[in-house]
C-alpha cells in the first residue's frame, strides 16, 4: 500500500508542474494529514538514501519535485 501511495504522489507532483498542497494530496489519496506527512517524510528520506536525481521540496503548505542542483552541473 505504501508503494502505491508513493507512486501516486510522485505522479501527481510530476504532472502538476507546480507545487501541490497537502490538502490536495490528502483528498486525492483519501488519507489524513498525519498519514500524508509521514509518507512525504519517508519519501524524502528514501530519495536521499538512494541518491536520486530529484528531491522533494517541502514548504509549510505544499510539495513539489525539484532536480538536484548537482545533477545540472
C-alpha positions as CSV (number, residue, x, y, z in Angstrom):
1,X,0.0,0.0,0.0
2,X,2.9,2.4,0.9
3,X,4.5,1.9,-2.6
4,X,1.1,2.6,-4.3
5,X,0.9,5.9,-2.3
6,X,4.5,6.8,-3.2
7,X,3.7,6.2,-6.8
8,X,0.5,8.2,-6.7
9,X,2.2,11.2,-5.0
10,X,5.1,11.1,-7.5
11,X,2.7,11.0,-10.4
12,X,0.6,13.9,-9.0
13,X,3.7,16.0,-8.3
14,X,5.2,15.2,-11.7
15,X,2.2,16.1,-13.9
16,X,1.1,19.1,-11.9
17,X,4.2,21.2,-12.9
18,X,3.7,23.3,-9.8
19,X,3.6,22.8,-6.0
20,X,0.6,20.7,-4.8
21,X,-0.9,21.4,-1.4
22,X,-1.1,19.0,1.4
23,X,-4.9,19.2,1.3
24,X,-5.0,18.3,-2.5
25,X,-2.8,15.3,-1.9
26,X,-4.8,14.2,1.1
27,X,-8.0,14.4,-0.9
28,X,-6.6,12.6,-3.9
29,X,-5.3,9.7,-1.7
30,X,-8.2,9.8,0.9
31,X,-5.8,9.9,3.8
32,X,-5.3,12.1,6.9
33,X,-2.7,14.9,7.3
34,X,-0.8,12.8,9.7
35,X,-0.6,9.9,7.2
36,X,0.4,12.4,4.4
37,X,3.2,13.9,6.4
38,X,4.6,10.5,7.4
39,X,4.5,9.4,3.8
40,X,6.1,12.6,2.4
41,X,8.9,12.5,5.0
42,X,9.5,8.8,4.3
43,X,9.7,9.6,0.6
44,X,12.2,12.4,1.2
45,X,14.4,10.1,3.3
46,X,14.3,7.4,0.6
47,X,15.2,9.9,-2.1
48,X,18.3,11.0,-0.1
49,X,19.4,7.4,0.7
50,X,19.0,6.3,-2.9
51,X,20.8,9.4,-4.2
52,X,18.1,10.1,-6.8
53,X,18.3,12.9,-9.3
54,X,15.2,14.5,-7.8
55,X,14.3,15.7,-4.4
56,X,11.1,16.8,-2.7
57,X,10.8,20.5,-2.0
58,X,8.6,20.9,1.1
59,X,7.0,24.1,2.3
60,X,4.6,24.6,5.1
61,X,1.6,24.0,2.8
62,X,2.8,22.4,-0.4
63,X,5.2,19.9,-2.1
64,X,6.9,19.6,-5.4
65,X,9.7,17.8,-7.1
66,X,13.0,19.5,-8.0
67,X,16.1,18.3,-9.8
68,X,19.1,18.2,-7.6
69,X,21.4,21.1,-8.3
70,X,24.4,18.9,-8.5
71,X,22.8,17.0,-11.4
72,X,22.7,20.1,-13.5
73,X,26.4,20.7,-13.5
